[in-house]
Amino acid sequence: MELTKTTRAIFNAMNEGIMIIDQACRVVFANQVYLDFIGESEQEVMGRELGSIRPSARLPEVVQSGQKLVHMARSEDSASGNPVYFVNMYPIVEDGQIKGGISVVIFLDDAYDVKKALEKHEEYLQSVMDRINEVQGQTDGFDSVVAVSSPSVAAKELAQRIAATDATVLLESESGTGKEVYAKAIHNASSRRGETFLAINCASLSSALLESELFGYVGGAFTGAEKKGKMGVFEAARGGTLFLDEISEIDLEFQAKLLRALQEHCIRPVGGLAEIPVDVRVICACNADLQEYVAKGRFRKDLYYRLNTFTIHIPPLRERKEDIPHLADFFLREFSEKLKRPISLSEDAMVCMQNHSWPGNVRELRNILEFGAYLSENGIITPSMLPGEMTRSSHAGQGRPAEGKGAIREGMIGDEACSRDDASEIKEESLMKRVRRFERQEIRRTLEIYGSDLDGKKRAAKALGISLASLYNKLKET
């Protein structure tokens, strides 16, 4: 094996150590960096068998097997003063025949320091993850699942029993019932509570993106892919729980791949050949009728039976109205803490909520209470702060509006009654105008505390978390 003068010059210009042997494992070339590394001269090594120079060398294995060895971390005796290094070894193949091998030595003087730094960083990340899971355990356990009515109590008790197992769970319910709350509660009540909980909405991603998101991909798997590849959430959630929401919306082709991942407990990244074992509990959720999807050919029967081992039906809010006062209390305590002032619900407002049909379920309830909490000046949410369709449905449920103090009359805002013509105008007031009106009220209330002079306005703006210019602009808005 002969090297041209140009090839030798290229190798000698490199910072890496280069050494080449022939088919008989004799040294045919070593650049100056490699010679300095082993402490030998060119005359001393040329033509010699590599094993006589470096008894622990593995390049002869590469020549014999034809298989490369890369990222081999090595370290000489520290007394010699030689650095830590990595070695990549490749067979040299010509016309289908192995003619020799080449070794590339990459030096890394501070490799041990880098390793220690990485270990320290991993310990820090683990401590952060432990803290996150600890907080999740405090706030996202079954204490967060409000259940008073018989249907919701039954669902909660079933979830608590299933949480103790490691089985796949299917949560069936309408949108907005709190499926992710249940999923987190199951995770935090399981033996995996100290590990990661990850959630993915399957309906928000195309099939190709969903596969790469769940299974990851190798470098260069597709246009735009990161060179180093990317870990999928199945692997990222190892040891923990993966929550797949809207499972009914994935296409049939990917359903087959998901079924295999659930059965074999391994995944294959996009563009990869090797399979990766994964230890993860899967909780799925959907708001569609999967049996109907199976009958129509939109969902695989075998995947449905794989998911249907433990199914929990979370009842819609209209079927568990006994829970509404308790849910309202749960959310109002959250908003009171957030706004740093007590927030409550008037009796009339509670009547409106009890008579509402709740098409948006618990999510709708929370959003309505949050808006009312921001809109309320004295901390009491009244019917006037609720959506118009809610007060109308309350009237329909009662037959006629209640009389006396606190009555819900058409067009009433706060304690001021309006004519029917004025009422229609008020009902059509945009949400943006209501928000602006609320902002001005909050600014004026804060100015009463700090004063209306320049210094008071500066302090009020700081307390409200806005700039002084924003404060002036909001006061000018009509």
Secondary structure, DSSP 4 states (H G I P E B T S, - for coil): ----HHHHHHHHT-SSEEEEEETTSBEEEE-HHHHHHHT--HHHHTTSBHHHH-TT--HHHHHHH---EEEEEEE--GGGTPPEEEEEEEEEEETTEEEEEEEEEEE-TTHHHHHHHHHHHHHHHHHHHHHHHHHHHHHSSGGGS---SHHHHHHHHHHHHHHTS---EEEE--TTS-HHHHHHHHHHTSTTTTS-EEEEEGGGS-HHHHHHHHHEE-TTSSTT--TT-EE-HHHHTTTSEEEEESGGGS-HHHHHHHHHHHHHSEE--BT--S-EE---EEEEEESS-HHHHHHTTSS-HHHHHHHTTEEEEPPPGGG-GGGHHHHHHHHHHHHHHHHTS--EE-HHHHHHHHH---TTHHHHHHHHHHHHHHH-SSSEE-GGGS-HHHHHHHHHHHSSPPPSTT---TT-BTTB---HHHHHHHHT--HHHHHHHHHHHHHHHHHHHH-SSHHHHHHHHHHHTS-HHHHHHHHH--
